Amino acid sequence: MRKFKQSPLAICIQFVCATSTLVTAHSTYAEESTKVSKPVLEVVEVKARKRVENVQEVPVAVSAIQDDNLEVLSSAAVDIRFLNARVPSLTVESSFGRTFPRFYMRGLGNSDFDLNASQPVSLVVDDVVQENPILKGFPIFDVERVEVLGGPQGTLFGRNTPAGLIKFDSVKPSQEFEGYISTSYGSKNTSDLRAAVGGGLTDKLSARVSLLHQHRKNYIDNIAPGFEQNNVLGGYTDKAAKIQLLYEDDNFSALFNYHIRDLDGKPIAFYANAFKAGSNELVSGFERDTVQQDSASRATQQVETEGASLKLEYDFGQYTLTSITGYESAELFSRADVDGGFGSVFSEVSGPGIISLDSETADAIPDHEQITQEVRLSSNFTEKFNFQIGAFYFYEDLTIESFAYDPIFGNGAQTGFVEQQQETTAWAVFGSFDYDISDATSVTLGLRYSDDDKEYQNVRTQTPLAFLGFPDDASGSVNPSDTHVSWDISVLHKLNDDTKIYARIADTFRAPSIQGRSLFAFDEGISVADSETIISYETGIKADILEGAGRLNASVFYYELDDQQLTSVGGNTGNTARLLNADQTQGYGAEINSEFILSDHWLVTASASYNKTKIKDDNLSVPVCSQCTVTDPVFTDPDGNQFALIDGNSLPHAPEFIYAFTARYSKELGNGEFYAYTDWSYRSRINFFLYESEEFTGKSLLEGGIRTGYTWETNDKEYEVALFVRNLTDEQQAIGGVDFSNNTAIVNEERFIGAEFKVAFF
């Protein structure tokens, strides 16, 4: 008999089918077993479909981080990058440091470093979309829950969600008086102070105030000859606050949210020629605590963001009317030695290694504002049919400034300047319709019509490459726009009270993107990527097992992305970025989430994901690195620039495998509770760029932490003392790079040891 070779996707589907059979069999056995009182897992409620639902009832892959897991992972003065590889199919990285995070879900993301970059993963904080990448870096504190929704999410959440969505929900005000204050201190003189207090001001009005102060002293020394300076990089002071007011009447509620951030610190450290030639190993003797830069003393990063929102809800019995008005603004100035070295081939001395182009640059947002408005009407019927219909409006006015400096001959004098201006206007009407076909089966249909318009222009008045004949003055403008009808249909079927299976098909788009980084371009440097569209197929199972002491969710997916927007970042054509459209990108994979109460003392969680992505475009090419070892087919254009053909490559920052594991042990001891907690995450190797090379291939990364502490209550207060370690094994490797001048590396954080004290009052 002839045997057919099975594809990985077929194997994934068979896995979910096998899981379904196993779970169903176990549930049947459990129902027939003798009932014994055991601890059970709490119901996880999410707002994945803009209404509160049991996560097990939502027909899409949803990962939620909350309670102890969220508190531990977001502590130790970390920023939003703590989410990296903590849930299936999600990675997070940044070349800016504590701001401008870049998210990748199921292999889809955008590695563009420009402040006008559009991302296919949307971030929604307290019901308001955070569009600009600087807004996405707001610190995570006093947060109730983080939800990660697999994509596409184009019908209810709209623009820029082909890859998925990340939602943060702050702890809301209530009539109950409560609060806390926590302080921690750890490695590198790092402190983290958090506090929140809330309660009723009247019988209808409640408030909550949340504060954050994180600080680290500079600890990275500059050892470049002639530029020696101790403690010049690595530090920051990050302050943030949230004020919320909640008014609740019988049929009406109003929630006002005001938030602000002030970051004063240093950009991420760049390490020139940190890779061994022909390898992704760091050079012998590499140390995170030293750099060799000629402009480290001028490096700075300053961020200010401010925003407010007002959510109004009217309950008319069978209907609920919701209005969400949001305003966000951001200001930024970030200056860094991007090549990570000193001097260049144009100076008498340079290093470490060969520095072909010395690059000290800065990016700024002097002016920015974002306005959003959503209105939706939801039904509250007790019958088989329910719906949500609404309209959404988005407006953004953004100004970006880019600077170049001369660290070799001009002692940091300005040599280049570009200003970009963009106005984005988008609106949409949407609807989601649920129908119960039977007591066991329900179907949901979503529709959204979107209209997106951009008006863009840039002006360069000074070029740093005038000595090569580049003109100082260059300008241009573009006005792309597009419309699209997004849709999705999903079916949820209950095999029994504890086990559900679902299937989902979804389509959405990402509107045209613009890139105008002309600082090192000959002309105005404008490139436009046409809209990308995606169709995705997903099926899975959600099951409560072990008589409520276990939870197991699994899914498989396949998608086709037409005209995917890609960014050719850097390369041997200089410090530039240009947008491209790939004919098609295919991706498929599987995800598993699980949680188990092993006993009265043990709680564990485990998750895993497999993702396979492939660019399919026979003629697509990108400029390659200045000095690295490219493994793709390479050709040289008439100007002598080398380009790599990337057909068949996987997407950047798209690991095939991600695993995450946590375990918590607790035991009553004296008048309180002793606990020990550990968490681990693993992601397999990744490409840093669209082309593949030996040096810019990130090695697999395993990071873990432990935390142990003691909690006790007295006089309406709960106290906690804890010791913790992050990156327990002190794993040291490159997690990103800069390729246009030399083999520059961005390296992960080293081991962190700290202690924390917390008081909660109620």
Order of alpha helices (4+ residues) and beta strands (2+ residues): alpha-beta-beta-beta-alpha-beta-beta-beta-beta-beta-beta-beta-beta-beta-beta-beta-beta-beta-beta-beta-beta-beta-beta-beta-beta-beta-beta-beta-beta-beta-beta-beta-beta-beta-beta-beta-beta-beta-beta-beta-beta-beta-beta-beta-beta-beta
